[in-house]
């Protein structure tokens, strides 16, 4: 696979442009899923202003040092990395103080990602929302990217801006995860179709995640859905994203085509292209 | 056009919101990607029409210059119906009954 570097480590940016579409949730779940599949995975919280990755992973009380101390040379990398208790293949490098934003450079991010990459197969970089300095720092550390969006006009528009920046920096490949899909609304054409989004953004689809209340429950507990089996639809979707990243062929199912019953069938009939 | 869009149109109903969303997005992204604001586009349209009308007589009302986007490629599409070529009046190329169109595409 072209994305694998000489050393074999993959540096993947997880970004979206718009906030609140599920970047951090994807990073946490994907990190756990990859770790469970046996890959040594580090998740790097590059959202220094509004860090949350520690909270979603349930690691907020175990942080001693952060990226800040590592860069300043005040601790070793191993001291800052927080290993997940149930999933020892996963480690978090916490974001430092928001004041880091004042002096952090793309070069710093490249340096710290390279250090982490020495002992991991995957380095997932959770980017901040927006397209300003913080995002550009995060992007500097990545070789490939996953763009997360929801089927809403504002999220797709912002994703498009981010894709433009990734293209101009030569980040490749860029793949898409479509999050918070509501199959019923899609079947009734009251939500952008999966094909609308992939065609508009012109990106290959890496995963489809349906709207799932269990995501909220799992963030309440600080236990990503992929941690304890694949009981819910979103958990299965995140696990499949991890499998596809690893090169496995897992078929994608269009949720609006999945539903049975009269209304859904009628909805599909209505989508038939007549010219 | 899908069956639903057809039925909606026949009944004079609003199109399903996904259709509206798609169309609005395509338009706004064409402008985002090209970084051209509407005033600049309008100025460019006027100048293009001016240049073209030096050579051929065009229908100014029908003339259309717009941005379209497909596969992350934004194209400037000019669709200008030609009434007749200039400087050929009375000759063999008077008014063309077929209204040839001058269509130019400029991609970025």
Contacts between the chains, C-beta under 8 A, distances in Angstrom:
chain1	res1	chain2	res2	distance
A	152	B	21	7.9
A	153	B	21	5.2
A	153	B	24	6.3
A	153	B	25	5.4
A	153	B	28	7.9
A	156	B	25	5.8
A	157	B	25	6.5
A	157	B	28	6.2
A	157	B	29	6.6
A	157	B	32	6.8
A	160	B	29	5.4
A	160	B	32	6.5
A	160	B	33	7.3
A	161	B	32	6.7
A	163	B	72	7.6
A	164	B	33	6.9
A	167	B	72	8.0
A	186	B	18	7.6
A	188	B	16	7.2
A	189	B	2	7.8
A	189	B	4	6.1
A	189	B	16	3.7
A	189	B	17	7.5
A	189	B	18	4.4
A	189	B	19	6.8
A	190	B	16	6.2
A	190	B	17	5.2
A	190	B	18	6.1
A	191	B	17	7.9
A	191	B	18	5.8
A	192	B	18	5.4
A	192	B	21	5.3
A	192	B	22	6.3
A	192	B	25	7.7
A	193	B	18	6.3
A	196	B	18	7.0
A	196	B	21	7.7
A	196	B	22	4.9
A	196	B	25	8.0
A	199	B	71	7.9
A	200	B	22	7.4
A	200	B	25	5.9
A	200	B	26	6.6
A	200	B	29	6.7
A	201	B	72	7.7
A	202	B	71	5.0
A	202	B	72	4.4
A	269	B	3	6.6
A	270	B	2	6.5
A	270	B	3	5.0
A	270	B	4	3.8
A	270	B	7	7.4
A	271	B	2	5.1
A	271	B	3	7.2
A	271	B	4	6.6
A	272	B	2	6.2
A	272	B	3	4.9
A	273	B	1	7.1
A	273	B	2	5.6
A	274	B	1	6.1
A	274	B	2	6.9
A	274	B	3	5.7
A	274	B	6	6.0
A	275	B	1	5.9
